[in-house]
């Protein structure tokens, strides 16, 4: 990652990692049928500086997230014909990092930098 303090770059890297991970699963074969992933994409229409929307999402106990869509097809492997095709199928959500380097999940705002574990030492020993 080029700059760890760029939340936009972090969002892009998270989206890229998730889509690559999902792509690695396909195709899924079962008997003479195969489920193929034709296309996978995210639809990021959330404005980073829309603080009233972020507040509304927190108050309504929702999540600040980006949907992940995919196009699938089921193919008969013996004839190589497409049996069924599905467009714009929502398969996942990705929590979007805010410009405060936090994520909003179910109305709660989490900052990973505040959740690092302390090093072992005197203050964590049990006598």
Secondary structure in CASP SS format (residue, H / E / C, confidence):
PFRMAT SS
TARGET T0000
AUTHOR 0000-0000-0000
METHOD secondary structure of the structure
MODEL  1
X C 1.00
X C 1.00
X C 1.00
X C 1.00
X C 1.00
X C 1.00
X H 1.00
X H 1.00
X H 1.00
X H 1.00
X H 1.00
X H 1.00
X H 1.00
X H 1.00
X H 1.00
X H 1.00
X H 1.00
X H 1.00
X H 1.00
X H 1.00
X H 1.00
X H 1.00
X H 1.00
X C 1.00
X C 1.00
X C 1.00
X C 1.00
X E 1.00
X E 1.00
X E 1.00
X C 1.00
X C 1.00
X E 1.00
X E 1.00
X E 1.00
X E 1.00
X E 1.00
X E 1.00
X E 1.00
X E 1.00
X E 1.00
X E 1.00
X E 1.00
X C 1.00
X C 1.00
X C 1.00
X C 1.00
X C 1.00
X C 1.00
X C 1.00
X H 1.00
X H 1.00
X H 1.00
X H 1.00
X H 1.00
X H 1.00
X H 1.00
X H 1.00
X H 1.00
X C 1.00
X C 1.00
X C 1.00
X C 1.00
X C 1.00
X E 1.00
X E 1.00
X E 1.00
X E 1.00
X E 1.00
X E 1.00
X E 1.00
X E 1.00
X E 1.00
X E 1.00
X E 1.00
X E 1.00
X C 1.00
X C 1.00
X C 1.00
X C 1.00
X E 1.00
X E 1.00
X E 1.00
X E 1.00
X E 1.00
X E 1.00
X E 1.00
X E 1.00
X E 1.00
X E 1.00
X E 1.00
X E 1.00
X E 1.00
X E 1.00
X E 1.00
X C 1.00
X C 1.00
X C 1.00
X C 1.00
X C 1.00
X C 1.00
X C 1.00
X E 1.00
X E 1.00
X E 1.00
X C 1.00
X C 1.00
X E 1.00
X E 1.00
X E 1.00
X C 1.00
X H 1.00
X H 1.00
X H 1.00
X H 1.00
X C 1.00
X C 1.00
X C 1.00
X C 1.00
X C 1.00
X C 1.00
X H 1.00
X H 1.00
X H 1.00
X C 1.00
X C 1.00
X C 1.00
END
